[in-house]
Amino acid sequence: MWARLPLNGIVKTVLAVIALYLLIALVLGMYWSNAPDLFDVKDNAREYAQAHNQNVVVGYTTVATLHRLASSLLDKPGGYLSNDVTPPGVWLDNMPNWEFGVLIQVRDLSRALRKDIARSQSQSKEDPDLAQAEPAFNFQSDSWILPATEGEYRSGINYLEAYMDRLADPSNSQAQFYARADNLRNWLTDVETRLGSLSQRLSASVGQVRMNTDLAGDAAAEQSTGAASQELIKTGWFEIDDVFYEARGTAWALTEILRAVEVDFASVLEKKNALVSLQQIIRELEATQETIWAPMILNGSGFGLVANHSLVMANYISRANAAIIDLRRLLENG
């Protein structure tokens, strides 16, 4: 066929095929870059329980939410993109950063389940399924082959399902979910550090000189190597959209987890008079999921003519983090 075409005809055909491929890749990339919507955690748990002939018991909603978050990473449009090596996935960076934000929350909650929530005390035996799920979710996020990241995360999801099966079985007392104030408080400590770091990185979009407070509050404190008393903190222009979408993914996952916490830890929260505090945190995080109308993440100065989306996101993240600190104190002293 090629021999019958003149040279300019072959060139035109090749260019047309490339143009068509790029157009399809562009459309797919735009479609794949849409994050999943927030979902109702109660409906999610109820639907999963009905599909598997199970009852919704204490802790079931939280684990079902974790299951849905992990599954969303693999089953959303385009699937898991962080380890893609071919177009259009390899060209995208916003969605992989969003995935990483969600993944961090999946890892933190799976660790909290294994370490605290599924154990009655520090000397008790850890749950066998959760002991397998946590390392599966901690597998490197960008491996595309031998083994592929998707396979490891799918294995973690399967172990979560096994734990849920046992958790909902009234004849099986070995699988437990202990909705206690200390367990919730321990997990919130991890959330606090994650949000604090994101808030700092988002705020650094405009750059600022910060005092070194690493050893503040302890006159006897020491550190390994010396550090300057002041330093310039600034997130690079090419990195700020990455941080923004990581924060957006983190907030999406945390919103759903906290909604589930509101269900499973309801008695604890009511006793501590902390339910309203939790609901306010959820409201702050929900605001981070509003539609982005700008074609790109803008990085204007703090009071400049151009918007700074990172500072807006940092505002919501910081307020949610401050409320989490207050909630943790309520759980400890309330």
N, C-alpha and C positions, 0 to 999 in steps of 0.2 A: 504494500500500500504506500509506504513512504517513498519507494522508487518512482511511483507515478506522479507524485506531487512535486511541483517546482520548489526550489529552495525557499523562496519567500513564503510559499504556502505552508511549508513545514514550520517555519519560524512563527507564523501567525497562529498555527494550530497549537504549538507549544505554549505561546504566550496566552492564548485563550484558556488553555487547561490550567495554567498557573494562576491566572486571574480568577477563574471559577473556584479553584481550590482556596485561594486567599479569601474570597468572598464568603465561602462556606465556613472557613475557619473563623472569620470575623464574627459571623452571626452566632456560631456555636460558642465562641468565647464570651460574647455578650450574654448569652443565655446561661452559660455555666457560671457566670460571675454573680448571679442572683442568689443571695443567701436564703435559706428556708425561713418561712414565717414562724413566729412564736406559736406554740400549740398549748392546748389545755391539758395540764398534767393529770387531772382527775379523769378526763375522758380517755387519755392515753393509757392510764393504768387499768381502767375499766375494760377497754377494748382488748388489751393484751390478756387480761384475766379471763374474759369470756372466750377468747380464741383458744385458750389453753385449759379451759374448764377449771379455773382456779378462783380462789377468793382473795379479795383485796384486804390484806392484813396490815398491821403496823409496819411501816418500812417499805411496803410494796410499791407505793407511789414514787418514793425516792429512787429505788432501784430501777423501776420501769422508766423513769425519766433519764437516768444514766444510760440505760439500754438504748433509749430513743436518741440521745445525743450522740452516742458512739455510732449508732446505725446511720444517723444523718450524715456523718462524715463520709460514709462509703456509698450511700444510696441516693444522695441528692443528685440533681442534674449534673452530668459530667463525672460523677463519682468522686473519688479521692484524687485531688490534683497535685498535692505537694510533692509527689514523686514522679510526675509525668516527665518524659524525656522527648516527647513528640508534640508538634503543634496540634491544636492551639493551646493545650495545657501548659506547655513549657514557656509560652509567652505571657501567661497570666501570673501576676504576683499578689493582687489583692485577695483573691479567694484562698490561695495557700496560706497567707498570713491570717485570714479569718479562721481557717481550719486549725492553725496552730493555737490560736486563742481558745477555741473549743476544746482541743486536745489537752491543753494544760489543765482545764477544769475537770475533764474526764479522768485524767491521771490523779489529780489531787483527791477527788471524791472516791475513786477506787482504792486509793491508799488509805483514806480515812475509814472506809468500810472494813478493809482488812485489818488495820492496826487498832481501831477503837470501837467502831459502831457495832460490829458483829461479834465482839468479845465482851464477856461480862466483867472481866478484870484483867490487869496486866499479866497475870500468870496463867490465864486460860489459853486454851488451844485456838489457833486461828482457823477460820473456815477454809476448807480445802479448795473450794471453787474460787473464792476470792483470792487465795494465795496464788492461783494460776492466772486469774484475770489481770491483777495489777501488773506483773511483769510483761504480760502480752501488750498492754496499752503503753508501756514504757519502751517498747521497741522503737528504734530510730524511725523518724517520721518521713524520710526521703529515700528509702530503699525500694528500688523498682523491680528487683529480681533476686532470687536465691538468698533468703526468702523475700517475697514482696511484703511491703508494709501492710497492704490490705489483708493479706492472709493472716498475719499476726493479730491485727485488730479484730478481724472476724472471729478468731479463736477466743479473744477476750470477751467478745459479745456472747459467744456460746457458753462460756463459763458463767457469765452473768445470768443467762437463762437457766442454767442448772441450779444456781443459787436461788433464783426466784421460784423454781419448781419446789425446792425443798422448803423454802421460807413459807410458802402458801399451803404446805401439807400439814394438816392438824396432827397427824400421827408422827411427825418428825420434829423432835424438840432440839435437834442438834444445830439446825440453821436458825439463827436469831438476828434480830435487828433491835438494838437497845436504844430507844429514843430517850436519852438522858441529856441533861443540861451540860455535863462535862464533855460528852462526846460532840455535841453541837459546837461547844465553845472551842474545842481543839481544832475542828475543821475550819471554823471562822478565823482562827489565827492564821492559817495558810491563806485564806481568801484576803485577809487584811494585807499581808505582805505582797501578794500578787497585784492587788489594786494600787497599793502605794507605789510600786515600781512603775506600773503603767502610767499613773498620774504624773510622776516625775518625768518620764520620757516624753509624754505628750506635751507637758508644759515647757519642756526644753526646746520646742520648735522655734521659739523666738530667741533663745539663748539668754543666759543670765549668769552673772558671777555669784557663786554661792560660797558661804562660809563653810569650812570643814567642821562638822559637828559629830564626826565619827566616834569620838571618845567623850562627848558631853555627858554630864550627869554622874560620872564616876571618876573621882580624883586618882584612884589607883589603877585605872584602865591603861592598857598598853596595846600596841599593834606591832605587826611584824616588821614593817618598813615605814620610814618617814613619809609624810605627805604635806603638800603645801597648805597653808592656812586658808587660801582661797583658790578656787578653780572655775574656769569657764565651762559651763555645761550647755551643750547645744546638740540637738538631734539634727543630723544632716538633711538637706533638702530632699535628697533622693531616698531617704529612709523614713520620712515622717508619715507617708501614706501607708507604709508597712506597719508602723506602730499603731496608726489609726485603725486599720482593719483587724489587727490582732486584738486591740481593745474592744472593737465592736463584736468580734467573735467571743471574747471572754464574757462580755456583758450579756450577750444572747444566751450563752450556756448558763451563766449564773442566775439570770432571771428565772429560767425554768427550774433550776435546782432549788432556789429559794421558794418558789411556789410550791414545790413538793415538800420542802421542809415545813412550810406553813401547815400542810396537811398532816404529816407524820409526827411532828413535834408540837402539835396544837396544845396538848395538855401542859407541856413544859412551858411553852410560851405564855399561855394564859396565866399559869401560876406565878410566873415571874413578871407578869404585866408587861410583856415585851412584844405582844402580837402587833401592835400598832407600829412599833419601831421596825419590825421586819417588813411590814407592808410599805413603809416609807422607802426602805432600801429598794424594794422591788419597783416602786414607782420611779425612782431615780434611774435605775438600770433600764427600765422600759423606754425611757426618753432617749436613750442612746440608739434605739432601733428605728427612729424616725427616718423617713425617706430623705436621701441625699439628693438635692436638686442640682447641685453643681456637677459639671462633667468630669471634674477632677477634685482631689482634696487640695484645697487652697492653704497657703502657708503665709498669710499676711502678717504684718507686725501686730502687736497687741492692740494698739489703738489706731491702726492704719486704715486706708481706704478699702483694702481687700480683706475679706473674711479670713479667719484662721480657724479651720474646722477642728484642729487638734486642741486648741484652747477650749472650745465648746465641749468637746468630748472629755477633756481633763476636768472640766467643771463638774459634770455629772459623775464621773468616776471618783473624784475627790469627795463629793458630798455623800456618795454611797459608802465610801470607805470610812468616813467620819462616823456615819450612822452605824456601821458594822462594829467599830470600836466601842461605841456606846452600848450596842446590843450585847457585845461580849461581856462588858462590865455588868450589865443587868443580869445576865445569866449566872455570873459569878457571885454577885452580891445582892441581887434583887429579891 
